[in-house]
Amino acid sequence: MSQTDTSTIQALSAEVSKLRQELQLRDQLVQQLSQELFRLVKGNTHFMSQPEVSERHLTQLQELREQLQAVEQQVTFYQEQISARDTEIYQSRQSVQELTDRSRMLEQVVQELPQIYRRKFEERMAPVREKIAMLQRENRQLQAELQSVSYRLALKTRTASHSGIDLPNFPRLASSQSNISTQNA
């Protein structure tokens, strides 16, 4: 809920409280006026016998009725305002509840995100790991074959070098061979 909504709700609540207090005060005044009027009428036994007093009382009574009617109109107006404010407050509370629920849902989603990302990462990494394992197996196999070929080549080289020294074969000429044999004799 935003700061504006909170301050609006607080202002409305304060205004509703103020209106209720004013309404209570006016209700008390109307009740006091009614009691005073009743006391005056009941306590005055000469009320009907004195026409000028009666006229004055009727005028006061008429004024009180007008005041009462004005108060009733104000009470009706304030009740309508209170009803409208109550409706606004109810709607604001619903909005607050909806926003609170949405906020909780978003918090839960945010808390679950690392797990979701880990799971998705693991799902994506599984084929990569399989490929790496396959490449490592192939690498080991190729290294083994390379060692085998190197070993065989080393053996072949060693056996060829132990059989004797490879000397170049020169062509022999018949005349030079006879000269060599006569010189030896």
PyRosetta script that sets phi, psi and omega in degrees:
from pyrosetta import init, pose_from_sequence

init()
pose = pose_from_sequence("MSQTDTSTIQALSAEVSKLRQELQLRDQLVQQLSQELFRLVKGNTHFMSQPEVSERHLTQLQELREQLQAVEQQVTFYQEQISARDTEIYQSRQSVQELTDRSRMLEQVVQELPQIYRRKFEERMAPVREKIAMLQRENRQLQAELQSVSYRLALKTRTASHSGIDLPNFPRLASSQSNISTQNA")
pose.set_psi(1, 140.5)
pose.set_omega(1, -175.9)
pose.set_phi(2, -83.3)
pose.set_psi(2, 164.9)
pose.set_omega(2, 179.9)
pose.set_phi(3, -62.4)
pose.set_psi(3, -36.6)
pose.set_omega(3, -178.8)
pose.set_phi(4, -65.1)
pose.set_psi(4, -44.1)
pose.set_omega(4, 179.2)
pose.set_phi(5, -61.9)
pose.set_psi(5, -42.5)
pose.set_omega(5, 180.0)
pose.set_phi(6, -62.9)
pose.set_psi(6, -46.1)
pose.set_omega(6, -179.0)
pose.set_phi(7, -67.7)
pose.set_psi(7, -35.0)
pose.set_omega(7, 178.3)
pose.set_phi(8, -65.5)
pose.set_psi(8, -44.1)
pose.set_omega(8, 179.4)
pose.set_phi(9, -63.6)
pose.set_psi(9, -41.7)
pose.set_omega(9, 179.1)
pose.set_phi(10, -64.5)
pose.set_psi(10, -41.5)
pose.set_omega(10, 179.8)
pose.set_phi(11, -65.1)
pose.set_psi(11, -41.9)
pose.set_omega(11, 179.2)
pose.set_phi(12, -65.2)
pose.set_psi(12, -41.9)
pose.set_omega(12, 178.8)
pose.set_phi(13, -62.6)
pose.set_psi(13, -41.2)
pose.set_omega(13, 179.0)
pose.set_phi(14, -64.6)
pose.set_psi(14, -41.4)
pose.set_omega(14, -179.4)
pose.set_phi(15, -67.3)
pose.set_psi(15, -39.0)
pose.set_omega(15, 178.3)
pose.set_phi(16, -63.7)
pose.set_psi(16, -42.6)
pose.set_omega(16, 178.1)
pose.set_phi(17, -61.2)
pose.set_psi(17, -43.6)
pose.set_omega(17, -180.0)
pose.set_phi(18, -62.6)
pose.set_psi(18, -44.5)
pose.set_omega(18, -180.0)
pose.set_phi(19, -64.3)
pose.set_psi(19, -39.3)
pose.set_omega(19, 178.4)
pose.set_phi(20, -64.5)
pose.set_psi(20, -40.3)
pose.set_omega(20, 178.1)
pose.set_phi(21, -64.0)
pose.set_psi(21, -43.1)
pose.set_omega(21, 178.1)
pose.set_phi(22, -63.0)
pose.set_psi(22, -40.3)
pose.set_omega(22, 178.8)
pose.set_phi(23, -63.7)
pose.set_psi(23, -42.4)
pose.set_omega(23, 177.4)
pose.set_phi(24, -61.9)
pose.set_psi(24, -43.0)
pose.set_omega(24, -179.5)
pose.set_phi(25, -62.5)
pose.set_psi(25, -43.2)
pose.set_omega(25, 179.7)
pose.set_phi(26, -67.9)
pose.set_psi(26, -38.4)
pose.set_omega(26, 176.1)
pose.set_phi(27, -60.7)
pose.set_psi(27, -41.6)
pose.set_omega(27, 177.9)
pose.set_phi(28, -63.3)
pose.set_psi(28, -42.4)
pose.set_omega(28, 179.2)
pose.set_phi(29, -63.1)
pose.set_psi(29, -43.1)
pose.set_omega(29, 178.7)
pose.set_phi(30, -62.1)
pose.set_psi(30, -42.5)
pose.set_omega(30, 179.6)
pose.set_phi(31, -64.9)
pose.set_psi(31, -42.3)
pose.set_omega(31, 178.1)
pose.set_phi(32, -63.4)
pose.set_psi(32, -42.5)
pose.set_omega(32, 178.5)
pose.set_phi(33, -63.5)
pose.set_psi(33, -41.2)
pose.set_omega(33, 178.9)
pose.set_phi(34, -63.7)
pose.set_psi(34, -43.7)
pose.set_omega(34, 178.8)
pose.set_phi(35, -63.8)
pose.set_psi(35, -42.3)
pose.set_omega(35, 179.7)
pose.set_phi(36, -64.4)
pose.set_psi(36, -42.6)
pose.set_omega(36, 178.0)
pose.set_phi(37, -63.6)
pose.set_psi(37, -43.1)
pose.set_omega(37, 178.5)
pose.set_phi(38, -63.3)
pose.set_psi(38, -42.8)
pose.set_omega(38, 179.3)
pose.set_phi(39, -63.3)
pose.set_psi(39, -41.4)
pose.set_omega(39, 179.5)
pose.set_phi(40, -65.2)
pose.set_psi(40, -43.7)
pose.set_omega(40, -178.6)
pose.set_phi(41, -69.1)
pose.set_psi(41, -44.2)
pose.set_omega(41, -177.4)
pose.set_phi(42, -71.5)
pose.set_psi(42, -40.5)
pose.set_omega(42, -177.1)
pose.set_phi(43, -76.6)
pose.set_psi(43, -18.2)
pose.set_omega(43, -177.6)
pose.set_phi(44, -97.9)
pose.set_psi(44, 100.0)
pose.set_omega(44, -179.5)
pose.set_phi(45, -78.2)
pose.set_psi(45, -21.9)
pose.set_omega(45, -179.3)
pose.set_phi(46, -92.6)
pose.set_psi(46, 17.4)
pose.set_omega(46, -175.2)
pose.set_phi(47, -62.1)
pose.set_psi(47, -44.1)
pose.set_omega(47, -178.1)
pose.set_phi(48, -80.2)
pose.set_psi(48, -24.1)
pose.set_omega(48, -174.5)
pose.set_phi(49, -79.7)
pose.set_psi(49, -20.1)
pose.set_omega(49, -178.0)
pose.set_phi(50, -107.2)
pose.set_psi(50, 104.3)
pose.set_omega(50, -176.1)
pose.set_phi(51, -65.4)
pose.set_psi(51, -39.1)
pose.set_omega(51, -179.3)
pose.set_phi(52, -69.2)
pose.set_psi(52, -35.2)
pose.set_omega(52, 176.3)
pose.set_phi(53, -68.6)
pose.set_psi(53, -39.7)
pose.set_omega(53, -179.9)
pose.set_phi(54, -62.9)
pose.set_psi(54, -41.9)
pose.set_omega(54, 177.6)
pose.set_phi(55, -61.8)
pose.set_psi(55, -43.5)
pose.set_omega(55, -179.9)
pose.set_phi(56, -64.3)
pose.set_psi(56, -43.0)
pose.set_omega(56, 178.4)
pose.set_phi(57, -65.0)
pose.set_psi(57, -39.3)
pose.set_omega(57, 178.4)
pose.set_phi(58, -63.8)
pose.set_psi(58, -39.2)
pose.set_omega(58, 178.0)
pose.set_phi(59, -64.8)
pose.set_psi(59, -44.7)
pose.set_omega(59, 178.1)
pose.set_phi(60, -64.1)
pose.set_psi(60, -40.2)
pose.set_omega(60, 178.6)
pose.set_phi(61, -62.6)
pose.set_psi(61, -41.5)
pose.set_omega(61, 178.3)
pose.set_phi(62, -63.3)
pose.set_psi(62, -41.9)
pose.set_omega(62, 178.1)
pose.set_phi(63, -63.8)
pose.set_psi(63, -41.5)
pose.set_omega(63, 178.5)
pose.set_phi(64, -64.3)
pose.set_psi(64, -39.6)
pose.set_omega(64, 178.0)
pose.set_phi(65, -63.4)
pose.set_psi(65, -41.4)
pose.set_omega(65, 178.4)
pose.set_phi(66, -64.2)
pose.set_psi(66, -41.6)
pose.set_omega(66, 177.7)
pose.set_phi(67, -64.8)
pose.set_psi(67, -41.8)
pose.set_omega(67, 178.8)
pose.set_phi(68, -61.7)
pose.set_psi(68, -42.4)
pose.set_omega(68, 178.9)
pose.set_phi(69, -63.6)
pose.set_psi(69, -41.3)
pose.set_omega(69, 177.9)
pose.set_phi(70, -63.8)
pose.set_psi(70, -41.7)
pose.set_omega(70, 178.1)
pose.set_phi(71, -63.9)
pose.set_psi(71, -41.9)
pose.set_omega(71, 178.9)
pose.set_phi(72, -62.7)
pose.set_psi(72, -38.6)
pose.set_omega(72, 177.2)
pose.set_phi(73, -64.8)
pose.set_psi(73, -42.0)
pose.set_omega(73, 177.6)
pose.set_phi(74, -64.3)
pose.set_psi(74, -41.7)
pose.set_omega(74, 179.0)
pose.set_phi(75, -60.6)
pose.set_psi(75, -44.3)
pose.set_omega(75, 178.6)
pose.set_phi(76, -61.0)
pose.set_psi(76, -45.3)
pose.set_omega(76, 178.5)
pose.set_phi(77, -59.5)
pose.set_psi(77, -46.2)
pose.set_omega(77, -179.2)
pose.set_phi(78, -67.2)
pose.set_psi(78, -36.7)
pose.set_omega(78, 177.3)
pose.set_phi(79, -63.6)
pose.set_psi(79, -39.7)
pose.set_omega(79, 176.9)
pose.set_phi(80, -64.2)
pose.set_psi(80, -41.8)
pose.set_omega(80, 177.7)
pose.set_phi(81, -63.6)
pose.set_psi(81, -43.0)
pose.set_omega(81, 178.6)
pose.set_phi(82, -61.8)
pose.set_psi(82, -43.1)
pose.set_omega(82, 178.9)
pose.set_phi(83, -61.8)
pose.set_psi(83, -43.8)
pose.set_omega(83, 178.6)
pose.set_phi(84, -63.4)
pose.set_psi(84, -42.2)
pose.set_omega(84, 179.6)
pose.set_phi(85, -66.0)
pose.set_psi(85, -40.0)
pose.set_omega(85, 177.8)
pose.set_phi(86, -61.3)
pose.set_psi(86, -40.4)
pose.set_omega(86, 177.4)
pose.set_phi(87, -62.6)
pose.set_psi(87, -44.6)
pose.set_omega(87, 178.4)
pose.set_phi(88, -62.2)
pose.set_psi(88, -42.4)
pose.set_omega(88, 180.0)
pose.set_phi(89, -63.4)
pose.set_psi(89, -43.0)
pose.set_omega(89, 179.3)
pose.set_phi(90, -61.2)
pose.set_psi(90, -45.4)
pose.set_omega(90, 178.6)
pose.set_phi(91, -64.2)
pose.set_psi(91, -39.8)
pose.set_omega(91, 178.4)
pose.set_phi(92, -64.0)
pose.set_psi(92, -41.0)
pose.set_omega(92, 178.9)
pose.set_phi(93, -64.6)
pose.set_psi(93, -39.6)
pose.set_omega(93, 176.8)
pose.set_phi(94, -62.3)
pose.set_psi(94, -43.5)
pose.set_omega(94, 178.4)
pose.set_phi(95, -61.2)
pose.set_psi(95, -43.4)
pose.set_omega(95, 179.2)
pose.set_phi(96, -61.5)
pose.set_psi(96, -43.3)
pose.set_omega(96, 179.7)
pose.set_phi(97, -63.3)
pose.set_psi(97, -44.3)
pose.set_omega(97, 179.4)
pose.set_phi(98, -62.4)
pose.set_psi(98, -44.4)
pose.set_omega(98, -179.8)
pose.set_phi(99, -65.8)
pose.set_psi(99, -37.6)
pose.set_omega(99, 177.8)
pose.set_phi(100, -64.1)
pose.set_psi(100, -44.9)
pose.set_omega(100, 178.2)
pose.set_phi(101, -61.1)
pose.set_psi(101, -43.8)
pose.set_omega(101, 179.5)
pose.set_phi(102, -64.4)
pose.set_psi(102, -40.4)
pose.set_omega(102, 179.0)
pose.set_phi(103, -62.5)
pose.set_psi(103, -43.6)
pose.set_omega(103, 178.2)
pose.set_phi(104, -61.3)
pose.set_psi(104, -42.9)
pose.set_omega(104, -179.7)
pose.set_phi(105, -62.3)
pose.set_psi(105, -44.5)
pose.set_omega(105, 180.0)
pose.set_phi(106, -65.1)
pose.set_psi(106, -38.5)
pose.set_omega(106, 176.8)
pose.set_phi(107, -61.6)
pose.set_psi(107, -41.9)
pose.set_omega(107, 179.3)
pose.set_phi(108, -64.0)
pose.set_psi(108, -42.9)
pose.set_omega(108, 178.2)
pose.set_phi(109, -61.1)
pose.set_psi(109, -43.7)
pose.set_omega(109, 179.8)
pose.set_phi(110, -62.6)
pose.set_psi(110, -38.3)
pose.set_omega(110, 178.8)
pose.set_phi(111, -69.1)
pose.set_psi(111, -31.3)
pose.set_omega(111, -178.5)
pose.set_phi(112, -84.1)
pose.set_psi(112, -16.1)
pose.set_omega(112, -176.5)
pose.set_phi(113, -55.9)
pose.set_psi(113, -45.7)
pose.set_omega(113, 179.5)
pose.set_phi(114, -58.1)
pose.set_psi(114, -39.9)
pose.set_omega(114, 179.1)
pose.set_phi(115, -66.0)
pose.set_psi(115, -40.9)
pose.set_omega(115, 179.4)
pose.set_phi(116, -63.4)
pose.set_psi(116, -45.8)
pose.set_omega(116, 179.5)
pose.set_phi(117, -62.7)
pose.set_psi(117, -41.3)
pose.set_omega(117, 178.3)
pose.set_phi(118, -60.5)
pose.set_psi(118, -45.7)
pose.set_omega(118, -178.5)
pose.set_phi(119, -63.3)
pose.set_psi(119, -45.9)
pose.set_omega(119, 179.0)
pose.set_phi(120, -63.2)
pose.set_psi(120, -40.2)
pose.set_omega(120, 178.8)
pose.set_phi(121, -62.6)
pose.set_psi(121, -43.7)
pose.set_omega(121, 178.4)
pose.set_phi(122, -62.2)
pose.set_psi(122, -40.5)
pose.set_omega(122, 179.3)
pose.set_phi(123, -63.1)
pose.set_psi(123, -40.1)
pose.set_omega(123, 179.9)
pose.set_phi(124, -73.5)
pose.set_psi(124, -31.7)
pose.set_omega(124, -177.2)
pose.set_phi(125, -78.8)
pose.set_psi(125, -22.1)
pose.set_omega(125, -177.5)
pose.set_phi(126, -57.4)
pose.set_psi(126, -50.2)
pose.set_omega(126, 178.2)
pose.set_phi(127, -64.5)
pose.set_psi(127, -34.6)
pose.set_omega(127, 179.0)
pose.set_phi(128, -65.1)
pose.set_psi(128, -42.7)
pose.set_omega(128, 179.1)
pose.set_phi(129, -63.9)
pose.set_psi(129, -40.4)
pose.set_omega(129, 178.1)
pose.set_phi(130, -62.5)
pose.set_psi(130, -43.7)
pose.set_omega(130, 179.6)
pose.set_phi(131, -62.9)
pose.set_psi(131, -43.0)
pose.set_omega(131, 178.4)
pose.set_phi(132, -62.0)
pose.set_psi(132, -44.3)
pose.set_omega(132, 179.7)
pose.set_phi(133, -61.7)
pose.set_psi(133, -41.8)
pose.set_omega(133, 179.6)
pose.set_phi(134, -64.6)
pose.set_psi(134, -43.8)
pose.set_omega(134, 178.9)
pose.set_phi(135, -63.9)
pose.set_psi(135, -37.9)
pose.set_omega(135, 178.5)
pose.set_phi(136, -66.2)
pose.set_psi(136, -41.3)
pose.set_omega(136, 177.0)
pose.set_phi(137, -62.2)
pose.set_psi(137, -45.6)
pose.set_omega(137, 179.1)
pose.set_phi(138, -62.9)
pose.set_psi(138, -39.2)
pose.set_omega(138, 178.3)
pose.set_phi(139, -63.0)
pose.set_psi(139, -44.8)
pose.set_omega(139, 178.6)
pose.set_phi(140, -62.5)
pose.set_psi(140, -40.8)
pose.set_omega(140, 179.8)
pose.set_phi(141, -64.1)
pose.set_psi(141, -44.1)
pose.set_omega(141, 179.8)
pose.set_phi(142, -65.8)
pose.set_psi(142, -37.7)
pose.set_omega(142, 177.4)
pose.set_phi(143, -64.5)
pose.set_psi(143, -39.8)
pose.set_omega(143, 178.4)
pose.set_phi(144, -64.2)
pose.set_psi(144, -43.3)
pose.set_omega(144, 178.7)
pose.set_phi(145, -64.1)
pose.set_psi(145, -40.7)
pose.set_omega(145, 178.8)
pose.set_phi(146, -62.2)
pose.set_psi(146, -42.3)
pose.set_omega(146, 178.4)
pose.set_phi(147, -64.2)
pose.set_psi(147, -40.3)
pose.set_omega(147, -179.8)
pose.set_phi(148, -63.4)
pose.set_psi(148, -45.8)
pose.set_omega(148, 179.7)
pose.set_phi(149, -64.9)
pose.set_psi(149, -41.9)
pose.set_omega(149, 178.6)
pose.set_phi(150, -62.5)
pose.set_psi(150, -40.4)
pose.set_omega(150, -179.8)
pose.set_phi(151, -65.1)
pose.set_psi(151, -46.7)
pose.set_omega(151, 179.5)
pose.set_phi(152, -62.7)
pose.set_psi(152, -40.2)
pose.set_omega(152, 179.0)
pose.set_phi(153, -65.4)
pose.set_psi(153, -40.5)
pose.set_omega(153, 178.4)
pose.set_phi(154, -64.3)
pose.set_psi(154, -41.9)
pose.set_omega(154, 178.0)
pose.set_phi(155, -62.7)
pose.set_psi(155, -44.0)
pose.set_omega(155, -179.2)
pose.set_phi(156, -63.8)
pose.set_psi(156, -41.9)
pose.set_omega(156, -179.9)
pose.set_phi(157, -66.3)
pose.set_psi(157, -40.6)
pose.set_omega(157, -178.1)
pose.set_phi(158, -68.2)
pose.set_psi(158, -44.2)
pose.set_omega(158, -179.3)
pose.set_phi(159, -66.9)
pose.set_psi(159, -35.1)
pose.set_omega(159, 179.3)
pose.set_phi(160, -70.1)
pose.set_psi(160, -35.3)
pose.set_omega(160, -177.7)
pose.set_phi(161, -79.3)
pose.set_psi(161, -24.8)
pose.set_omega(161, -179.8)
pose.set_phi(162, -81.4)
pose.set_psi(162, -19.5)
pose.set_omega(162, -177.4)
pose.set_phi(163, -74.2)
pose.set_psi(163, -15.8)
pose.set_omega(163, 179.0)
pose.set_phi(164, 146.4)
pose.set_psi(164, 172.2)
pose.set_omega(164, -179.6)
pose.set_phi(165, -88.1)
pose.set_psi(165, 133.7)
pose.set_omega(165, 177.4)
pose.set_phi(166, -80.4)
pose.set_psi(166, 110.1)
pose.set_omega(166, 177.4)
pose.set_phi(167, -104.1)
pose.set_psi(167, 152.9)
pose.set_omega(167, 179.9)
pose.set_phi(168, -71.6)
pose.set_psi(168, 145.1)
pose.set_omega(168, 177.0)
pose.set_phi(169, -93.3)
pose.set_psi(169, 116.2)
pose.set_omega(169, 179.1)
pose.set_phi(170, -96.9)
pose.set_psi(170, 148.1)
pose.set_omega(170, 176.7)
pose.set_phi(171, -75.6)
pose.set_psi(171, 138.7)
pose.set_omega(171, -179.3)
pose.set_phi(172, -98.6)
pose.set_psi(172, 136.4)
pose.set_omega(172, 177.7)
pose.set_phi(173, -99.2)
pose.set_psi(173, 145.6)
pose.set_omega(173, -176.8)
pose.set_phi(174, -69.1)
pose.set_psi(174, -37.8)
pose.set_omega(174, -178.2)
pose.set_phi(175, -70.9)
pose.set_psi(175, -39.6)
pose.set_omega(175, 179.8)
pose.set_phi(176, -70.8)
pose.set_psi(176, -27.4)
pose.set_omega(176, -179.5)
pose.set_phi(177, -72.3)
pose.set_psi(177, -36.9)
pose.set_omega(177, 180.0)
pose.set_phi(178, -71.0)
pose.set_psi(178, -35.5)
pose.set_omega(178, 177.4)
pose.set_phi(179, -63.2)
pose.set_psi(179, -38.6)
pose.set_omega(179, -178.3)
pose.set_phi(180, -68.5)
pose.set_psi(180, -41.6)
pose.set_omega(180, -178.0)
pose.set_phi(181, -70.5)
pose.set_psi(181, -34.4)
pose.set_omega(181, 178.1)
pose.set_phi(182, -71.1)
pose.set_psi(182, -32.2)
pose.set_omega(182, -179.3)
pose.set_phi(183, -71.3)
pose.set_psi(183, -32.9)
pose.set_omega(183, -178.3)
pose.set_phi(184, -73.1)
pose.set_psi(184, -25.3)
pose.set_omega(184, -177.0)
pose.set_phi(185, -79.6)
pose.dump_pdb("model.pdb")
